[in-house]
Amino acid sequence: MEITQIRHFVRIAETGSYIKAADLLDIGQSTLSRQVRALEVELRASLFYRHGRGVLLTEAGKKFLEYARAVLHLMDSATIAVRDSESAFSGQLAIGMAPSIGRACIPLLLPELVERYPRAAISVVEGLSGALYDAVLLGQLDFALLYNPAASPNIKITPIVAEPLYLIGAAPVGEDRDQVTLAAVAELPLILPHGNHSVRVAVESAAARLGLGVNVKLQVDSSYSTMQLVAQGIGYSIMPRLVGRGAGLPALSWQKIENPALEATLCMVQPAQQPSNPLVAAAAEVVRASLAQLLAA
């Protein structure tokens, strides 16, 4: 299996056509067909379905595409790693963030990264934590920012800061406008993400230790949509304070949860076997320092 074959396979998958891919690559369609056939023989699986307007990926092709992109990203990183110092900070940098983190961090981080590394091609991918975690495992992202990521021998986890969890509502609960007990929170109609989300796991686990149940009225994964519902008085939610730092968010009450205090740890996750790459290492340090400063403010 050759890198050229993999690159050409990815281009066919992205264009959905041997004709378009051949034009873009400036090679013959017969050459592309032979390369794909060689891949299929080696993989012992069909990669494309043909139809009247082009081709579609088979299920095997979809799986192989994920790994193919990861291989190409890794090869590009390897190329950068062996270049001279003048071009050490050029190349591709792929960062993943949950939308709740990105809303607050992208306006802060991206201008600084662009200024520091003008020759780098920087991309930011927003998505659910599970999808970003898998993308890091596959090598599709250089690093991602996630709350409470699961430990894995294939993942390097660097804690950045532990954030308290807050109850957010259209109005405060109880007489203390700054704090609220977990027992009081458990009695409220809550709008929380689905069951495997780190914040929900932390809340339900802490409540269970106190012998309490949690009243989940709605399950919504989008923090922005959740805040809009909370502002309308539909219910309450629980989030780290960073989530409320983005622009254009509704004005809400934020009460720190106490007795017991709950936390979510913002972490940077990277592939454990990531090759040495000056751009990735430098950018990761900039991101860590900037976030620590932002959250300490």
Secondary structure, DSSP 8 states (H G I E B T S, - for coil): --HHHHHHHHHHHHHT-HHHHHHHHTS-HHHHHHHHHHHHHHHTS--EEEETTEEEE-HHHHHHHHHHHHHHHHHHHHHHHTS-GGGTT-EEEEEEE-HHHHHHHHHHHHHHHHHH-TTEEEEEEE--HHHHHHHHHTTS-SEEEEES----TTEEEEEEEEEEEEEEESS-SSS-SSEEEHHHHHTS-EEE--TT-HHHHHHHHHHHHTT----EEEE---HHHHHHHHHTTS-BEEEEGGGGGSTT----EEEEEETTT-EEEEEEEEETT----HHHHHHHHHHHHHHHHHHH-
